[in-house]
Amino acid sequence: MTIPNPQELYVDLAIARAGAPDPRADDDAEALSFRRRIAALATLPGVYFAIVLAAWSHWNLAVSVISLTVVLGGLWVFGERWQWLMKRLRRTDR
């Protein structure tokens, strides 16, 4: 028995997750998967801009923590709590 190369396993997992949509999955599961992928792609530029903002503020700890919290928290809400966000944005009792 040979031990598989971890890099090959990672590539196989990435290809499996990015493949064609599962015909058995409902629309909500597909939408959740799509939002998670968008959030994953937006993480790198968001963290980059948070680091740039922290460097611009001469590495102020408060700016660093707040900017990273906003980026990661916002992407988490976008990826995982979409219905909650839409409910808050579309209040009818205004």
N, C-alpha and C positions, 0 to 999 in steps of 0.2 A: 504494500500500500504506500503510495507516495503522498506527501503532504502538498496540497495545492499552494501555488504562489499567492500571497495575499493581494498583490496588485491585480492578478487575474480575477480573483473573487470580487474585488471592488469594481472592476470594469464590468463584470457580468451583472452585478447588482445595479450599476448605473444604467446599463442598457435595458435591464428588465424593468426598472422603474420608469424609464423614459420611452418605453415602447408604445405600441398602439393601445388605445383605451380598452379596458376590460368590458366585453359586451354584457357581462352579468352585473356590472356595477350600475347603481342608479345615478341619476344626474347630480344629486347632492354630493356623492362621494367623488365623482369626477371633478366637480367644481372645487371641492376642498383640496384635492390633489393639485389642481391647476393653481389655486391661490397659494398653496405651500411652495410650489415651484417658483412663482413670481417673487414671493418673499425671500426665498433662498438666493435668487439672482440679485435682488435688491440689497441684500445684506452687505456685500462687499463694497459697493459704492457708498452706502450709507455710513459704514464704519470708517471708510476712507475720509469722507467729509467731516465726520466727528473728530477724527485725529487731526485733520487740517485745522478745524476750528479750535481745538485744544492747543495746537502749536501757535496759531495766530494770537491766542490769548495768553501766550507765554506760559503754557502748560499749567494753567489754573486748574486745580483739582476739581473744583465745583463745576466748571464748564465741561470738563472731560466726563465726569460722572453723569451730569444732566444730559449731555448730547448723546452719549451711548445709551442711556436709559430711554430717551425719546426714540432713537432709531430702533433699538431692539424691541421695545414695548410696542411701538407703532406697527412694526412688521409682524409681531406676534398677534396683535389684535386683527390685523388684516388677514393673516393666515388662518387663525384658529377661531376667532370670535366675530366672524363676518355678520351673522344675523344680529348679534347684540349691537354692533356698530350701526347697522342699517336701521334697527329699531330706534336707536337714539337720534339718528339723523332725520328720520321721517316721522317725527312726532306729529300727531294730528290735533293735539289739544293746544296749539299755539294761539 
